[in-house]
Amino acid sequence: MIPRVLLGTAQVPGGGELRLLQRGAEFSIMLGANELMNSRLSGSEEALAEQACDRIGARPGVRMLIGGLGMGFTLRAALARLGPDAEVAVAEIVPAVVEWARGPMAALHGDSLSDPRTRIFEGDVAAAIADGEWDAILLDVDNGPDGISRPGNDRLYGASGLARARAALRPGGVLAVWSSAPSKPFTRRLDEAGFVVDEVVARATRKGGARHVIWFATKA
């Protein structure tokens, strides 16, 4: 059995500690006893970007906002689908996660952080949402609207947060929200906020694994 090695820790604003662990070629990021992400499980995070890109279609100068850098699966999938004139802003509130991406997990991230289309914003995604007009806003900052990992993130999923996200989207824009589990109340809130809602099940890996949920909410 290959032991896990602790590579780093970081405090989450508002409370809690992230831990970056490595076992062989596998990385994981933990918050307390909960594993937030694992380098072997990228399927649903990639689907978050791929299906959002499919929904907004081919349009010039796409502006996409990704909430949460994590292990970069969503960012890399977005860059693979978007054109050379796109801009992909990534909001990451824990600076150490960006440092890990450029340090021990550099090989995992590849050249995504140095891609000229990428802009890293070290701060709260809620502030980035208000920064301008977006074609797509992708949120993967918790285990879902019912699995808040950081105090304060609940405002992203409430009625006022959804209204702000909708206002920040261009016509036909998409708000995509990743979750480890379904939530009927959140589906209702999206509908009440004026979105056209599509709830999709995505597997943790390309071959299967745990069932995750992604809401694709389109601004008509």
C-alpha positions in Angstrom: 0.0 0.0 0.0 1.5 3.3 -1.1 1.1 5.8 1.7 -0.4 9.3 1.2 2.0 12.2 1.6 0.9 15.6 2.8 2.2 18.2 0.3 0.6 21.3 1.7 -2.1 22.9 3.7 -4.1 26.1 3.3 -6.7 28.0 5.3 -10.0 28.6 3.6 -11.4 32.1 4.2 -14.2 31.8 6.7 -12.8 28.7 8.2 -11.5 25.2 7.4 -8.3 23.8 6.1 -7.5 22.4 2.7 -4.9 19.6 2.5 -3.1 18.6 -0.7 -2.2 14.9 -0.6 -0.3 12.6 -3.0 -0.3 8.8 -3.3 2.0 7.8 -6.2 0.7 9.7 -9.2 -2.6 10.4 -7.6 -3.5 13.8 -6.0 -6.4 14.6 -3.7 -7.6 17.8 -2.0 -9.3 17.3 1.3 -11.4 19.6 3.5 -11.5 18.1 6.9 -12.6 14.4 6.3 -14.2 15.2 3.0 -12.3 14.7 -0.3 -13.2 17.6 -2.5 -11.4 16.3 -5.6 -9.2 13.6 -6.8 -7.0 13.5 -9.9 -8.4 10.1 -11.0 -12.0 11.5 -11.1 -12.3 14.1 -13.8 -15.3 13.1 -15.8 -18.1 15.3 -14.5 -15.8 18.4 -14.1 -14.8 18.0 -17.8 -18.5 17.6 -18.7 -19.3 20.9 -16.9 -17.1 22.8 -19.4 -17.8 20.7 -22.5 -21.6 20.8 -22.2 -21.6 24.5 -21.3 -19.6 25.2 -24.5 -22.0 23.0 -26.5 -24.9 25.1 -25.2 -23.5 28.5 -25.9 -22.4 27.4 -29.4 -20.0 29.1 -31.7 -19.9 32.8 -31.1 -17.0 35.3 -31.3 -15.1 36.4 -28.3 -16.6 34.0 -25.7 -16.2 35.2 -22.1 -16.4 32.3 -19.6 -16.0 32.5 -15.9 -15.1 29.4 -13.9 -15.6 29.4 -10.2 -12.9 27.2 -8.6 -9.6 26.2 -10.1 -9.3 22.9 -8.3 -7.2 20.5 -10.3 -7.9 22.3 -13.6 -10.1 19.7 -15.2 -12.8 22.2 -16.1 -10.3 24.8 -17.3 -8.5 22.4 -19.6 -11.8 21.1 -21.1 -13.0 24.6 -21.7 -9.7 25.6 -23.5 -9.9 22.5 -25.7 -13.4 23.5 -26.9 -13.1 27.3 -27.2 -11.7 29.4 -30.0 -8.5 31.5 -30.0 -10.4 34.7 -29.3 -12.0 33.4 -26.1 -11.3 34.6 -22.5 -11.5 32.1 -19.6 -11.4 33.8 -16.2 -10.9 31.4 -13.2 -11.8 32.7 -9.8 -10.0 30.9 -7.0 -10.4 32.2 -3.4 -7.5 30.1 -1.9 -4.2 31.4 -3.3 -2.4 28.2 -2.3 -4.6 26.2 -4.8 -3.0 28.3 -7.6 0.4 27.8 -6.1 -0.1 24.0 -6.0 -1.2 24.2 -9.7 2.1 25.8 -10.6 4.1 23.6 -8.2 3.5 20.0 -7.3 0.5 19.6 -9.7 2.1 21.5 -12.6 2.2 18.4 -14.8 -1.5 17.8 -14.2 -2.4 21.3 -15.3 -0.1 21.3 -18.3 0.0 24.6 -20.2 -3.5 25.7 -19.2 -2.4 28.4 -16.8 0.0 29.9 -19.3 -2.5 29.8 -22.2 -3.1 33.4 -23.4 -6.8 32.9 -23.0 -6.6 32.2 -19.3 -6.9 34.8 -16.6 -6.6 33.8 -13.0 -8.5 35.9 -10.4 -7.5 35.2 -6.8 -10.7 36.1 -5.0 -14.4 35.4 -4.5 -16.3 34.2 -7.6 -19.2 36.3 -6.5 -17.1 39.4 -7.1 -16.0 38.1 -10.5 -19.6 37.5 -11.6 -20.3 41.2 -11.2 -17.2 42.1 -13.1 -18.8 42.0 -16.5 -20.9 40.3 -19.0 -20.3 36.6 -19.4 -21.4 34.0 -22.0 -21.0 31.2 -19.4 -20.6 31.0 -15.6 -19.4 27.7 -14.3 -19.6 27.0 -10.6 -17.7 24.2 -9.0 -16.8 25.7 -5.6 -18.6 23.3 -3.3 -20.1 19.8 -3.3 -23.2 21.5 -4.6 -25.9 23.9 -3.4 -26.7 21.5 -0.5 -23.1 20.7 0.3 -21.6 24.1 1.1 -17.9 23.9 1.8 -17.3 27.5 2.7 -19.5 29.8 4.8 -20.8 32.5 2.5 -21.0 30.4 -0.6 -24.7 29.8 0.1 -25.4 33.3 -1.3 -24.4 32.0 -4.8 -27.3 29.5 -4.8 -30.0 31.6 -3.2 -32.6 33.7 -5.1 -30.5 36.9 -5.0 -27.3 35.1 -6.1 -29.1 33.5 -9.0 -30.6 36.8 -10.0 -27.1 38.4 -10.0 -25.7 35.6 -12.1 -28.6 35.9 -14.6 -28.0 39.6 -14.9 -24.3 39.1 -15.6 -25.0 36.7 -18.5 -25.4 37.8 -22.1 -28.6 36.7 -23.9 -28.4 32.9 -24.4 -25.7 32.6 -21.8 -25.5 29.7 -19.5 -25.1 29.3 -15.7 -23.7 25.7 -15.1 -23.6 24.4 -11.5 -21.8 21.2 -10.5 -23.1 19.1 -7.6 -22.3 15.7 -6.0 -26.0 15.1 -5.5 -29.4 16.3 -6.9 -31.4 19.0 -5.2 -35.1 19.6 -6.1 -35.2 22.9 -4.2 -32.3 24.3 -6.2 -33.9 23.2 -9.5 -37.0 25.1 -8.4 -35.0 28.2 -7.5 -33.3 28.2 -11.0 -36.7 28.0 -12.6 -38.1 30.7 -10.4 -35.1 32.9 -11.3 -36.2 32.8 -15.0 -33.8 30.3 -16.4 -34.5 27.5 -18.8 -33.2 24.5 -16.8 -31.6 21.3 -17.9 -30.5 18.9 -15.2 -27.9 16.4 -16.4 -26.3 13.4 -14.7 -22.6 13.1 -15.3 -20.3 10.2 -14.1 -17.2 10.8 -12.1 -15.0 9.1 -14.8 -15.4 8.5 -18.5 -16.1 4.8 -17.7 -18.5 5.3 -14.9 -18.2 5.9 -11.2 -20.3 8.1 -8.9 -23.2 10.0 -10.4 -22.9 13.7 -10.1 -25.4 16.4 -11.2 -24.9 19.5 -13.4 -27.6 22.1 -13.9 -27.3 24.0 -17.1 -29.5 27.1 -16.7 -29.9 29.2 -19.9 -30.8 32.9 -20.0 -33.5 32.9 -22.7 
